[in-house]
Amino acid sequence: MDFINKTILLTGASSGIGKALAEKLSREKCKLILCSRRVDILENFKNTNQTIAEIFPFKCDVSNKEEVKNTYEKIKNEIGMLDIAILNAGVGHRMKVENFDSKLAEETFGVNIFGLIYWIENIIPDFIKNRSGIIAGVSSLADNRGYSGSGFYCASKSAATIFLEGLRVELKPYGVKVITIKPGFVKTPMTDKNEFKMPFLMSPEKAADIILSGLRKEKRIIQFPLPTVISSRLIGCLPSFLYEFMMTLYDKKK
């Protein structure tokens, strides 16, 4: 698959991996719809960069169901039907039990899982009707266990991975492809807040290259980097008692 003459939606396009994807996709001959809560950043990107793609910035909070619905209707009316939806918007918070705050859970699940669900709810009927389309949802390699201090984030990404897996099976008979994107550590404003060492940390530009390569190949799951993929699988296979023991020792050393 190539991106020529495709209409592509990209959420979370104002920073991190989303910004890197927007920059690279802007060099393709396509219609590129960029969504973010910070639409001023998207408009500045459109106005200050020479792009091959046609750029369409939209303000949209993916955790707001009505805002997603209204944005999708505007896209259809002003631009046309989507071919590819890259649902990249995501948030993460480091939180210990000493400062437990359910508001952080609401924000994390609102963006990371309901942000997927709300967009897909609007996209699915048209994709099924047309018997085509690609939905690419961004999860994480942190979906395999409940890592200390990142419970809300891990749980939301685990939910995203499982949701996308079931969706992939259900939509296959309709010719609609569902791709799960699972990055490891990528240097973004979100990971800059982490106080722990992040192995195999990569740039958002490198991550974007891997993601776009995987999309071109229409891979079911795009996961990277390989060392983190392998280690996450090994950690996921550990018996719960052993994992919890190891994590307790790790937390004591920090």
Order of alpha helices (4+ residues) and beta strands (2+ residues): beta-alpha-beta-alpha-beta-alpha-beta-alpha-alpha-beta-alpha-beta-alpha-beta-alpha-alpha
